[in-house]
């Protein structure tokens, strides 16, 4: 068994982003814990889901197949799938790609334009974006530790949905 990391993105197939939809996805991080063997990060908006997942490579492959079959997403594009010697993530970080000064600066640092656009991102850009994302606090970010406990439970603000 080998430890691996996969970075990928999909297009969101759901139209009409609602606060309930955002909250459901933010709370999804509590379903992953050390027992699942998968850690990582998810950044999403009304157009894209960007993910970086770590774990045993067959577990990651199975998860990728499930995601590819998920009707809420389409156009799965793998940016990288590689063996790693140590995890970058200790649990899960899930974030709504809010439009505010802090997040806009982050998008600008790791993209050609100042918005979330994975089509124009390299692997280094993905890794840098996720590394910094895991250090940011905000009401649009949810985290769980390796034991599945929620570390930062923010309620999505209505103003983050107005993009």
C-alpha positions as semicolon CSV with decimal commas, in nm:
position;residue;x (nm);y (nm);z (nm)
1;X;0,000;0,000;0,000
2;X;0,130;0,340;-0,099
3;X;0,033;0,684;0,018
4;X;-0,072;0,912;-0,268
5;X;-0,225;1,253;-0,338
6;X;-0,466;1,332;-0,619
7;X;-0,552;1,686;-0,726
8;X;-0,849;1,733;-0,957
9;X;-1,144;1,950;-1,043
10;X;-1,496;1,903;-1,173
11;X;-1,763;2,135;-1,301
12;X;-2,069;2,188;-1,085
13;X;-2,378;2,045;-1,259
14;X;-2,622;2,201;-1,011
15;X;-2,781;2,531;-1,104
16;X;-2,899;2,778;-0,844
17;X;-2,662;2,792;-0,549
18;X;-2,855;2,822;-0,223
19;X;-2,739;2,873;0,136
20;X;-2,866;2,522;0,219
21;X;-2,654;2,371;-0,061
22;X;-2,343;2,554;0,061
23;X;-2,407;2,447;0,421
24;X;-2,454;2,083;0,316
25;X;-2,119;2,078;0,139
26;X;-1,940;2,263;0,420
27;X;-2,067;2,007;0,670
28;X;-1,960;1,718;0,445
29;X;-1,608;1,736;0,586
30;X;-1,730;1,572;0,906
31;X;-1,786;1,244;0,715
32;X;-1,412;1,199;0,663
33;X;-1,191;1,090;0,950
34;X;-0,880;0,882;1,006
35;X;-1,088;0,564;0,984
36;X;-1,170;0,645;0,621
37;X;-0,799;0,674;0,544
38;X;-0,859;0,985;0,332
39;X;-0,764;1,342;0,418
40;X;-0,763;1,653;0,204
41;X;-0,929;1,976;0,104
42;X;-1,222;2,087;-0,111
43;X;-1,278;2,437;-0,248
44;X;-1,600;2,501;-0,439
45;X;-1,823;2,764;-0,591
46;X;-2,123;2,762;-0,825
47;X;-1,899;2,663;-1,120
48;X;-1,625;2,431;-0,990
49;X;-1,520;2,181;-0,727
50;X;-1,142;2,166;-0,667
51;X;-1,013;1,882;-0,450
52;X;-0,688;1,750;-0,316
53;X;-0,720;1,410;-0,148
54;X;-0,459;1,192;0,023
55;X;-0,465;0,829;0,120
56;X;-0,389;0,479;-0,001
57;X;-0,396;0,492;-0,381
58;X;-0,666;0,226;-0,430
59;X;-0,893;0,417;-0,186
60;X;-0,831;0,735;-0,385
61;X;-0,901;0,556;-0,713
62;X;-1,232;0,424;-0,576
63;X;-1,326;0,771;-0,453
64;X;-1,246;0,924;-0,794
65;X;-1,478;0,670;-0,960
66;X;-1,760;0,764;-0,718
67;X;-1,706;1,134;-0,787
68;X;-1,705;1,075;-1,164
69;X;-2,041;0,898;-1,130
70;X;-2,192;1,176;-0,914
71;X;-2,461;1,357;-1,116
72;X;-2,393;1,683;-0,927
73;X;-2,053;1,706;-1,099
74;X;-1,923;1,668;-1,453
75;X;-1,601;1,690;-1,650
76;X;-1,364;1,539;-1,393
77;X;-1,010;1,651;-1,477
78;X;-0,714;1,505;-1,288
79;X;-0,431;1,755;-1,251
80;X;-0,199;1,508;-1,075
81;X;-0,205;1,166;-0,909
82;X;0,128;1,095;-0,742
83;X;0,293;0,898;-0,465
84;X;0,384;1,099;-0,155
85;X;0,592;1,025;0,153
86;X;0,398;1,240;0,400
87;X;0,049;1,389;0,415
88;X;-0,003;1,761;0,365
89;X;-0,346;1,744;0,536
90;X;-0,423;1,611;0,885
91;X;-0,801;1,613;0,836
92;X;-1,042;1,786;0,601
93;X;-1,083;2,150;0,505
94;X;-1,389;2,245;0,301
95;X;-1,441;2,601;0,181
96;X;-1,691;2,791;-0,026
97;X;-1,502;3,011;-0,274
98;X;-1,633;3,334;-0,135
99;X;-1,569;3,668;-0,302
100;X;-1,411;3,891;-0,043
101;X;-1,079;4,073;-0,013
102;X;-0,898;3,790;0,164
103;X;-1,010;3,520;-0,079
104;X;-0,975;3,740;-0,390
105;X;-0,609;3,801;-0,299
106;X;-0,561;3,427;-0,262
107;X;-0,718;3,359;-0,604
108;X;-0,502;3,630;-0,760
109;X;-0,184;3,475;-0,613
110;X;-0,261;3,135;-0,762
111;X;-0,438;3,211;-1,087
112;X;-0,398;3,407;-1,406
113;X;-0,705;3,610;-1,317
114;X;-0,839;3,710;-0,976
115;X;-1,104;3,441;-0,952
116;X;-1,127;3,068;-0,900
117;X;-1,050;2,908;-1,239
118;X;-0,889;2,561;-1,215
119;X;-0,862;2,528;-1,593
120;X;-0,575;2,780;-1,581
121;X;-0,397;2,627;-1,279
122;X;-0,085;2,410;-1,259
123;X;-0,015;2,151;-0,990
124;X;0,206;2,401;-0,803
125;X;-0,082;2,650;-0,809
126;X;-0,323;2,388;-0,669
127;X;-0,082;2,291;-0,391
128;X;-0,010;2,653;-0,299
129;X;-0,377;2,749;-0,299
130;X;-0,476;2,455;-0,079
131;X;-0,180;2,507;0,155
132;X;-0,281;2,868;0,218
133;X;-0,651;2,785;0,229
134;X;-0,587;2,546;0,518
135;X;-0,437;2,837;0,718
136;X;-0,729;3,080;0,669
137;X;-1,017;3,119;0,911
138;X;-1,359;3,233;0,799
139;X;-1,728;3,159;0,824
140;X;-1,714;2,999;0,479
141;X;-1,453;2,742;0,587
142;X;-1,520;2,416;0,774
143;X;-1,252;2,185;0,914
144;X;-1,242;1,845;1,074
145;X;-0,950;1,682;1,251
146;X;-0,824;1,334;1,174
147;X;-1,069;1,194;1,431
148;X;-1,364;1,355;1,251
149;X;-1,431;1,628;1,507
150;X;-1,524;1,964;1,360
151;X;-1,256;2,218;1,452
152;X;-1,407;2,529;1,301
153;X;-1,780;2,533;1,254
154;X;-1,880;2,845;1,071
155;X;-2,224;2,918;0,939
156;X;-2,220;3,028;0,574
157;X;-2,307;3,395;0,555
158;X;-2,574;3,503;0,306
159;X;-2,342;3,772;0,169
160;X;-2,086;3,516;0,049
161;X;-2,345;3,380;-0,191
162;X;-2,386;3,718;-0,362
163;X;-2,114;3,699;-0,621
